[in-house]
Amino acid sequence: MYTFKIRQKNMLCGHCLLNVAKSLDNINGVLEFEIDLEEQAIIVKCANDHISKRKIRKVINASIITGKIPIELIGDDCK
């Protein structure tokens, strides 16, 4: 298992939190996640280290900025 933390400064409200949660649910290989709105932090647990933190951040940012959940699913082999 691979765990990392993302600081997300543009995550400001409950709506952002819901979009982030829905986005993370759509990413293949993400096993668990914790979102702390007050700290603006996300802890992500992945199946392995082949899932790119950069790609996950891109999906999260898109969901916050547009208010929509990206359809793109990130697979275990994406780096």
N, C-alpha and C positions, 0 to 999 in steps of 0.2 A: 504494500500500500504506500502511496505517495501523498503527502500532505503539504499544503502551502497556504500562505495568507496573502490576500490582496487588499490593499487600501483603496477604497473607492470614494473619493472626495465628492463626487457628484451624486451620490446616493443620499437624498435629503428627506424623503417622506415615505409613508407607508406604501404608496403606489409604486415607488421605485423598488422598494423591498419585494413586493409581489412580482414585479417584472424580473428582478434578479433571480428569485426563487424559481419562477417558471422557466427562465433561460437555462439555469443549471440543471433542472430536471430533464431538459432536452439534450443534454450533452452525454453521449455514450462514454462510459468509463468513469463518470462521476458517481461515487458511491454515497457520499454524505456531504453535507455542507451546513455551516452555521453562519448566519448573517446577523451582525450587530449594527443596527442603524445608528445608535448613539455614537459608537466608535468609528463608524463608517468603514467597517472591516468585514471581510468574508474569509472564512476558513474552509478550504475545499479539500476533501479526501478523494483521491482517484485510485483506480485499480492498479495503475502503474505510472512510471515517470515518462511514458510516451505521449502523454497529453500535454500540450503546450500551454503554459500559463498565459502566454501572450494571446493565443487564440481564445482562451476562456475570457480574458479581459476584454477582447474585441466584441465578443458576443454579449457580455454584460453591459458594456458601454452602449452598444446599439440598442439594447432593450430600454436603457434609461433615457437616452437622448431622443429616441423616436417614440417611446411609449408602446412599442410593439415587440413581440417576442420573435427573434430571428428563427426562420425555418431551418437554417443550416444546422445540421447535426455534426458534431465533431467526433470522429472515430478514434479508437485507441491508437491508431498508427499515425495520427497527425502530430507533427512537430513543428 
